[in-house]
């Protein structure tokens, strides 16, 4: 059972069902996502997706940006440019691809049998016993399976069941939007990723839908209130005020927005516990991350293919060991990426510089030093392969957790 039909959950379902492992995806939304925002896929995720047979479907609407350009916030002056297209193809075997999340989700849905995704199922409780795991939903229905995977995003319920979490107010707000390319010609031009950098905020954008639309992301410092998701009103006006005085190209992109969503960004430390018994986390539920190098969706895809590989040959008796193996493999990689982003922020704090130039230089240095590890390694190469033996993992109370004994029932409920 997979809780959450986002990129991590649907990639896992596609990888499992390709290998003949039945999967049921429980999604709280009433139906497939609308067009929404864009996604930037890098080679480390494109190769696994192609092996799943999705290459042709993604190419139909995807765009191959030639470079990522860092621009100064007020005058569009070029601060740094990193090549993406042919250089990435030569170095890593694939060029990055930008496309709508809805196009990626559609390709993943088409890769799984009909009925795999059950919409309108909001998971509220997990119970594990010697026969497997039961997921209880808010409508009273129950779903039983051998394994439950929490792929339910950065505000994961399943993560809160495995970890004792304390609420921390968001430090930043993340706005994501979509505009017609014809309404924002200054921000589009040729196929490139553009990032306007300020001292404490930025706007980035890239083409999607075959170049007909442009997806953008903007971050600003958070105020006193956490907006949650999709709750703030007057978002375009708020964005225009937050970026008052910025270049006409950046403001034109905001003014052209056809849709804008807003989230509170919580700067999480690495999640202590990813698995317990036959329950585990994947994607942003396991490793919420800041949006450097566009790795949040790409690492979710890596999680999915490694997890599917570990579960392919697992039995009811060995499923917990397969999950522990997956966690060890993936933590090595995601912890390394977390350290890279921490290093960028630490360098800026140490220098005391928060200018656009300082931001651009810090990101460029980090990417140059870690590019091969980020984009060139598949999920196995950087993870170090399969360890020889499983180790117990600590649950919230610190006790070693493995497969529950016969007849034992473990119930965990949301904190708060």
Secondary structure, DSSP 8 states (H G I E B T S, - for coil): -EE--SHHHHHHHHHHHHTT----EEESSSSS--S--EEEE-HHHHHHHHHTT-HHHHHHH-B--SEEEEEETTT--EEEEEE-SHHHHHHHSS--EEEEHHHHHHHHHHTS-TT-EEET--EEEEEEETTEEEEEETTS-EEEES-EEE---TT-HHHHHHS-------SEEEEEEEEEGGG-HHHHSSS-EEEEE-SS-EEEEEEEGGGTEEEEEEEEE--SS---SS--SSHHHHHHHHTTTS-HHHHHHHHTEEEEEEEEE------S--EETTEEE-GGGT-----GGGHHHHHHHHHHHHHHHHHHT--TTTHHHHHHHHHHHHHHHHHHHHHHHHHHHHHHHHHT--SHHHHHHHHHHHHHHHHIIIII--TTTTTTS--SS---EE-TTS-EE-S--TT--EEE----
